[in-house]
Amino acid sequence: MRIVYVIEGLSVKGGLERILTDKMNYLAEHTAHEIVLMTVWHEDGEVPYPLSPKIRRIKLNVPPTLVALPLAIWRFNKYIKRANPDITVFFRAIGAMLIASTTWKGRKIFESHLDYHHSNHNWLYPYMQRKADTVVCLTQGDARNFKESRHTIVIPDFTTIKPISAPDYSSKRCIWVGRLEPEKAPDKLVRLWKTIHASHPEWRVDMYGEGRMREQIQNMIASSGLANVISLHGVTDNIAKEYQKCSFLIMTSECEGMGMVLIEANACGLPAIAFDCPHGPSDIIKDKETGFLIDINDTEAMTQAVMTLIEHDDLRQHMGQNAVKAAKEYSPERIMSMWLKLFTNNNARE
C-alpha cells in the first residue's frame, strides 16, 4: 500500500511536525507500506527531525503566499495522480483546502490537530468534510464538532519518550511546558505562583518553550518578585531529562489540540494539574488518580491543587506511579495499530 502524507512544510520544529515524522518513520521501518511525504511550500531549511531513508519525498515548491494557492492546487493534482497512492493523509489549512478543491478521486483522510473552534481555518471544514472519507481527531471532544463528516474516529498521538529513571518526588520543582502564546496562558501560571510563593517560597517553576509572550512573561515574573523561583528556559532537545528533575507538571492552557505534554509527563512519572479546557486534558488526566483536572478558569481551585501536591510527597509519588501506567495507552505500538486498522479497512469504517 502506498500512503502519501501532505503537509505545507516540515522545516518548523513543532509538535505536529514531530509526531508526523514519528508516525511516518514507524510505518516505513515496521511495515511493508510505501510512505511518501509531500510538502507544498518551498522551504530552504532542513527537516528538524530525522526521517527514515525509506521515506520518499515530493516537493511541490510552491511560493508560500496566498496568491500562489491556485498553483498549489494545480501542482498537487498533477503530482498526486502521478504518485497514485492508495491513501492520502492531509493536515492543517492547506490540507483542508486541497481536499475541498482537488479533482483526485482517491481515498482521503484529514487529521485534525487543533480544537475545531480555535482553528483559524475551520471555515474550510464544511467543504473538506464533503470530500474526506475520514476525519481523524485526537480527542473525543474535537470529534463531536465534525458533524458533517462522513466518518469520524479518534486516534490520539503517541509518545516515544522513555525515561531512564523515576523522577525525584522530593524535588521542590515543578515544570510548565508549552508555547509562550495566549492560548497556553503562561501568564496565569505567574499569577497563581505569586500566591503559592507566599506559602512555599522554597518551591521553583521551570518553564520550557518560546513564543510571542516571552518578554511579557519575563516582565511579569520580575514585577511579581518571582525572578528567583520562576525560570524561562526556552526550548530543549531533551525534555524527558527536565521532567525527571521535577515533581509534577502544571498546564494552564485555555485550549489544546490534545495536550502531548501531559502524556510525556505521565510517561516520565509526573502527575499533572490542568484546566479542563477544550480538548485533551479530560481524555488524558484521570482526576485524583494521575493528577487534578480543574474547571476552566477556576484559578483558586488550580492554586489549591498545586498546594496539595506541594504539601504531600506521598501523593505525588502515588499519582506519578499511576501516571506511568496510564501513559502506556499512548505507546507507538498501540496507537499505530489503530492507524493500520483504518488504512486496511477499505470502507474507512471500524
PyMOL commands that set and color helices and strands:
alter all, ss='L'
color gray80, all
select helices_A, chain A and resi 15-30+66-83+92-101+116-118+122-131+140-143+182-184+186-199+214-223+239-243+260-267+281-284+299-311+313-330+332-344
alter helices_A, ss='H'
color red, helices_A
select strands_A, chain A and resi 2-7+34-41+56-62+87-91+107-112+134-137+152-154+173-177+204-208+230-232+248-251+272-275+291-294
alter strands_A, ss='S'
color yellow, strands_A
deselect
rebuild
show_as cartoon
